[in-house]
Structures are given as C-alpha cells and as structure tokens.
Amino acid sequence: MSFRLARVVKGYQPVHCLPDGLIAWRRNTLYRADHELRHFEPICTLPVRAAWLARHATRLLTRILRFEIRSSVMVDPDTLLVAQRDMIFAVNLSSGKWTIDFRIPNGRRLLALSVVTQADGSRAACFGEYLHNTDDSAVAIWRRDPSGEWSRSAEFPTGAVDHIHNIVETPDGRVWVLVGDMGHRPGLWRSDSDLKCLEPIATGAQKYRACWIWQAPDGVCHYATDSNIEPNHLMRLPAGSGTFERGEPLAGSSIHAALSKSYVAFATSLEPGYFTGNTIRAITTRQPGPAFVGNSAHIHVIEDGRLETVLSARMDGWPLTLAQFPNFYFPAGEMPNERFYAFGRSVRDYDGACLMFERSG
C-alpha cells in the first residue's frame, strides 16, 4: 500500500513524533501539533546561538547558519531532549520548562540522538561524536545515566573512524554503531547495551557506510548507503545471516530515515564528491559528485520487502555545502502506521516545509 503527499505546512520543522501528536520547531520555538498538522501550540522558546538572528533570519540564512534542530529523543514520558549545534536541551513538554542538559565539548556535534535499553531494563539516551576529524583524533560515545549525568562510555581510538553517524537499537535487541567515512573507517559495529564494548561487524568499504538501519517484521535488516564517492544502494542483512547483500541502486546518499514497526521511509540526498583540497570550491560548488544520479532528492519507502518512491524534488541551485545538501529530514520517534512526516531542505517547492504523507488506499 503506497503513501501520498497529503499536506504541506510551510515554516515548521517536524522534530519528534508522539503517539498523540507531533513536536515541531519554528524560529527558536518548540510547538505541539496534532497529527493532521492543523493546530500548532507553542511549548517554549530555547536560547539557541545568536537567538535574535535565528528568530528573524531568512530561510537561506537559516540554512547557512544551521539554526534548525539536529535531533531529538524522549527520555521519559514527558521529557524531550533536543540537540541544536553543540547544545542538548531537556524540555518538559507539559510545563514548557527547559534546561541545558549537556554541552558537547571541544566544538564537536552529533548527527543523531538515540536511546538504548540498558541491562537493568532502563532506557539511556546516547550519541556518537560527529566532526570533520582532519587530525584523525579519537571519537567518543556519550551516554546519559538515569540521574541525567552525561559521560563517555566508549571511544574509538585515534585513526579508527572519522566520526559516528548513529547508534540504533533494533527490535531484536542488537545495538548498532554506524560510523564513517573514508578508507578503512566506514562500517557497522555492534555494542553491548551499556555502550562500553565495541565489536566490528562489517567495515572498510563504502557499502558499509550507513546513517540508519531498520529491522523489518520478518527480521531482515535494511539500510541505504551514505557514500559521496561511490554509487549508492540498499543493503540487506537476512534474518540469521552474517552476510550483507546488495539491493536496489539509489540515486544518492542516505542520511535520514523515519522508522515505523511496519515500514521505513528514507531520503536520498545530493552532495559534492571528493574533497580536492580547495576549501572555497568545496563549500561553494553547486555540482553533485559523480556518485549521484540526476539533480533531485527522493523519499522512498520500504514495506513488505518492496521499495517505492513517494516523492522527488529538484535541488534549488544554491551551493550544496554552504546552503546544506538537497535532502529531506525526518522527525525522531516511531511513525504511526498510517502516516509519516518529512522536512524539505534545499529542494524546490518544499524547502523549509513540513510534509505529511498518508496511505493512499
């Protein structure tokens, strides 16, 4: 059963999907919306970097200065962690009260906040450090304990990885650590539930460079590759197998996905190719690298083993790195069975808009 684009709401970034609604972001303020995106009620305003400028910035300046929310995760039924640049805020959704929960040290960032079930059954928020890592430095995993204290739980040593894309717990209890980017560094690792022990599963090739992984009801694990230097594909790990299989080719790299029990929606983006040493050219180029097909970002859905394309949108022509890659972002949390949400970035018609997709039949 396919999905169709049912609603477009300009100006709101979907941040987290809840059982009874959606948390969205607009000009420094978090909102609670109904699932149909008809009503938006403010929750609180957060003191992000350059708050006045962020509140009044044009859409293009918002993209260039990265004023949007990076990721979010629920740590209890009423507390949402929200990441914006190097800051993680804890927001009480009922009262609107917030605190700065953690500031990532040494100028580092995260690509995704996650939550993992601990050995005692509790749930711990976590993330891996995301950075350019031009000096091959060590890269840490951070974990939040039940008292709210953050600490390093594990570390990849110097030269082992460029950065960490995501930490994902699949329904079978496996904890995946997805790392990038070049040479021997990309790969899928596994961790124990306390995020202290790391074991390589598949590493050393672009086909193991991933930003998300999803386990289907039949036990098959799926991910899309995230390469800017080689053609991208879907990859599968059949239930009970230790060997990843290459699936359908994709037009671009995949960074973001929306997860449901029965399906996964994911996007492919456009990026520059190899860095040639010319920083100005790398930042200002408008030309996707040779690994990319066409000039569009796409949203795909995998359900019942089938791949479907539900939306394609052309890049808007601004520099790919400076103004952000043409792509679609998805809110965290579990998507309802009947709909999912996305956010257009650097694409024609949908840039800066919250998109709602519903089943078409």
C-alpha positions in Angstrom: 0.0 0.0 0.0 1.6 3.3 -1.1 1.8 6.7 0.5 0.8 10.0 -1.0 1.7 13.6 0.0 -1.4 14.8 1.8 -0.4 18.2 3.4 2.4 20.8 3.2 2.8 23.3 6.0 5.5 26.0 5.4 7.8 27.1 8.2 7.7 24.2 10.6 10.4 21.6 11.1 9.0 18.3 12.5 11.2 17.3 15.4 9.6 14.3 17.2 6.6 12.1 16.5 4.5 11.3 19.6 1.5 8.9 19.9 -0.8 11.8 20.2 0.8 14.4 18.0 4.0 16.0 16.7 6.6 18.3 18.2 7.8 20.9 15.7 10.3 23.8 15.6 9.9 27.3 14.2 12.2 30.3 14.8 13.6 29.2 18.2 10.3 27.9 19.5 9.0 24.4 20.0 5.4 23.7 19.2 3.0 20.8 19.8 0.8 19.9 16.8 -1.9 17.5 16.2 -1.2 14.6 13.8 -3.1 16.3 11.0 -1.0 19.5 11.3 -4.0 21.8 11.7 -3.1 23.3 15.1 0.3 24.4 16.5 0.5 25.4 20.2 3.8 26.9 21.5 5.6 24.9 24.2 8.7 27.0 24.9 11.4 29.2 23.3 15.0 28.0 23.5 18.1 30.2 23.8 19.9 28.9 20.7 23.1 30.5 19.5 22.5 34.0 18.0 18.9 33.8 19.1 17.8 37.2 17.8 19.3 36.5 14.4 17.8 33.0 14.3 14.4 34.4 15.1 14.5 36.9 12.2 16.7 35.2 9.7 15.6 34.5 6.1 15.2 30.8 5.1 18.6 30.9 3.2 20.4 32.3 6.2 18.8 29.8 8.5 20.2 27.1 6.3 23.7 28.6 6.1 24.0 29.2 9.8 22.4 25.8 10.7 19.7 27.2 13.0 17.5 24.1 12.7 17.2 21.2 15.2 19.7 18.4 14.6 17.9 15.6 16.5 15.7 14.7 19.5 14.8 11.8 21.8 12.3 11.1 24.6 14.0 10.1 27.9 10.7 9.7 29.8 7.0 10.2 29.0 7.2 14.0 29.5 10.9 14.9 28.8 12.3 15.6 25.3 16.0 16.0 24.6 16.6 18.4 21.7 20.0 18.9 20.0 20.9 22.2 18.3 24.6 22.5 17.3 26.7 21.6 20.4 23.8 22.1 22.9 21.3 19.5 24.2 18.2 20.9 25.9 15.9 18.9 28.2 12.3 20.2 27.7 9.4 19.3 29.9 6.5 19.0 27.4 3.8 19.6 30.0 5.2 22.7 31.7 7.4 24.1 28.9 10.3 24.4 31.3 13.7 23.7 29.9 17.3 23.3 31.0 20.6 23.0 29.1 21.2 19.3 29.7 24.6 19.0 28.1 27.1 20.9 26.0 29.2 18.7 23.8 32.9 19.6 24.5 35.7 20.5 22.1 33.5 22.0 19.5 32.0 18.7 18.4 28.5 17.9 17.3 26.1 15.0 16.9 24.2 13.7 13.9 21.6 11.7 15.9 20.4 11.3 19.5 19.4 7.8 20.3 18.0 5.8 23.2 19.2 2.3 24.2 17.7 -0.3 26.6 20.2 -1.0 29.4 20.9 -4.3 31.1 18.6 -3.4 34.0 15.7 -2.5 31.7 16.1 1.3 31.9 16.5 3.4 28.8 19.6 5.6 28.3 20.0 8.5 25.9 23.2 8.4 23.9 25.0 9.8 20.9 28.3 9.5 19.0 30.6 12.5 18.2 30.3 13.9 14.7 33.1 16.0 13.4 35.3 16.6 10.3 38.2 14.9 12.1 41.0 16.2 9.9 43.6 15.2 12.5 42.3 11.5 13.0 41.5 12.1 16.6 39.7 9.7 18.9 35.9 9.7 18.7 33.7 9.1 21.7 30.2 7.7 22.5 28.4 9.6 25.2 25.7 8.1 27.5 23.2 9.8 29.8 22.6 7.8 33.1 19.3 7.7 34.9 20.3 10.7 37.1 20.8 12.9 33.9 24.6 12.9 34.0 26.5 12.5 30.7 29.8 10.7 30.5 32.0 9.0 27.8 31.0 5.3 27.8 33.3 4.1 24.9 35.8 5.6 22.5 37.2 4.7 19.1 40.9 5.2 19.2 42.9 7.7 17.1 42.6 6.9 13.3 39.9 4.2 13.7 36.9 6.2 12.5 36.2 9.7 11.1 33.0 10.1 13.2 29.9 8.4 14.4 26.6 8.7 12.4 24.2 7.0 14.6 23.5 4.4 17.4 20.5 2.2 16.7 18.8 -0.4 18.7 16.8 -2.9 16.5 13.8 -4.8 17.8 15.9 -8.0 18.3 18.0 -6.1 21.0 21.1 -5.6 18.9 22.8 -2.2 19.3 24.4 -0.9 16.1 27.0 1.8 16.0 27.2 3.3 12.4 30.5 5.1 11.6 32.1 6.9 8.6 33.5 7.9 6.3 36.7 7.2 4.2 39.2 4.4 3.6 39.1 1.7 6.2 36.9 3.7 8.6 33.3 3.3 7.4 31.5 0.4 9.0 28.8 -1.2 11.1 29.8 -2.1 14.7 27.9 -3.7 17.5 27.9 -2.6 21.1 26.7 -4.1 24.4 23.6 -2.5 25.9 25.7 -0.3 28.3 27.6 1.1 25.3 31.0 0.1 26.6 32.2 -2.7 24.4 32.5 -2.2 20.6 32.8 -5.1 18.0 33.3 -4.6 14.3 30.7 -6.4 12.1 31.3 -5.1 8.6 33.9 -2.4 7.9 36.4 -1.0 5.4 34.2 -0.3 2.4 31.7 2.4 1.2 29.0 -0.3 1.1 29.2 -0.4 4.9 28.9 3.4 5.3 25.4 3.9 6.8 23.5 6.5 8.9 20.4 4.4 9.8 19.4 0.7 10.0 15.9 -0.7 10.3 14.7 -4.2 11.1 11.6 -5.3 9.3 8.9 -7.6 10.9 10.4 -10.6 9.1 13.8 -10.0 10.8 15.6 -8.6 7.8 17.8 -5.6 8.5 17.8 -2.8 5.8 19.9 0.3 5.3 20.9 2.6 2.5 24.5 3.5 1.9 25.7 7.1 2.5 28.6 7.5 0.0 29.6 10.6 -1.8 32.3 8.8 -3.8 30.7 5.6 -5.0 27.2 4.7 -6.3 24.7 4.1 -3.5 22.5 1.0 -2.9 20.1 -0.5 -0.5 21.7 -3.2 1.7 20.1 -6.1 3.5 21.1 -8.5 6.3 18.7 -11.5 6.1 17.5 -12.9 9.4 20.0 -15.4 10.9 22.7 -14.4 8.3 26.0 -12.8 8.9 26.4 -11.5 5.3 25.1 -8.2 4.0 23.5 -8.4 0.5 23.4 -5.5 -2.0 20.0 -4.5 -3.2 18.5 -1.8 -5.5 20.6 1.1 -6.7 19.8 4.5 -5.4 20.3 8.0 -6.9 22.0 9.5 -3.9 23.4 9.0 -0.4 21.0 8.4 2.5 21.4 10.3 5.8 17.9 10.4 7.3 15.0 8.0 7.8 11.6 7.7 9.6 11.1 4.4 11.4 7.8 2.5 11.9 7.1 -1.0 13.0 5.9 -2.0 9.5 7.8 0.3 7.2 10.8 2.7 6.9 10.7 6.0 4.9 14.1 7.4 3.9 15.6 10.1 1.8 18.4 10.3 -0.7 20.4 13.5 -0.9 22.9 15.3 -3.2 26.4 16.0 -2.1 29.7 17.2 -3.6 32.3 14.5 -4.5 35.8 14.1 -3.3 37.4 16.9 -1.4 40.3 18.1 -3.7 42.0 20.5 -1.2 40.3 23.7 -2.4 38.1 24.7 0.5 36.4 27.6 -1.2 35.4 25.4 -4.1 34.2 22.6 -1.8 32.0 25.0 0.1 30.5 26.8 -2.9 30.2 24.1 -5.6 26.7 23.5 -7.0 27.6 20.3 -8.8 26.8 16.9 -7.2 29.7 14.4 -7.2 30.0 11.5 -9.7 28.3 9.1 -7.3 24.9 10.9 -7.8 22.3 10.4 -10.5 20.3 13.4 -11.5 19.6 16.6 -9.6 16.8 15.5 -7.3 16.4 14.4 -3.7 14.0 11.5 -3.2 11.8 9.9 -0.5 11.5 6.2 -0.6 9.5 3.7 1.5 10.3 0.0 2.2 7.4 -2.1 3.3 6.8 -5.9 2.9 10.2 -6.1 1.2 9.2 -3.7 -1.6 10.8 -0.4 -2.4 8.6 2.6 -3.6 9.5 6.2 -4.4 6.9 8.5 -3.0 8.4 12.0 -3.8 11.1 13.5 -5.8 12.2 17.2 -5.7 14.9 19.0 -7.6 17.7 20.8 -5.9 17.1 24.6 -5.6 20.5 25.6 -7.0 22.3 27.1 -4.0 25.8 25.8 -3.1 25.5 22.3 -1.8 27.7 22.5 1.3 27.2 26.2 2.1 23.4 26.1 2.0 23.1 22.5 3.0 22.6 19.3 0.9 19.4 19.0 -1.0 17.6 16.4 1.2 14.7 15.5 3.4 14.9 15.3 7.2 12.5 13.2 9.3 11.4 13.6 12.9 12.6 11.1 15.6 10.2 8.8 17.3 8.1 6.0 15.9 5.9 6.9 13.0 2.2 5.9 13.0 1.2 3.1 10.7 -1.0 5.3 8.6 1.3 8.4 8.1 4.8 9.9 8.3 6.3 13.3 8.2 9.3 14.9 6.5 11.0 18.3 6.2 12.3 19.7 2.9 15.8 21.2 2.8 17.4 22.9 -0.2 14.8 21.5 -2.7 12.3 23.3 -4.9 8.7 23.7 -3.7 9.4 22.0 -0.3 12.3 23.8 1.3 11.5 24.7 4.8 8.2 22.9 4.8 6.7 20.1 6.9 5.3 17.4 4.7 2.7 14.8 5.8 2.3 11.6 3.9 -0.7 9.3 4.3 -1.5 5.9 2.9 -3.3 6.3 -0.4 -5.7 3.3 -0.2 
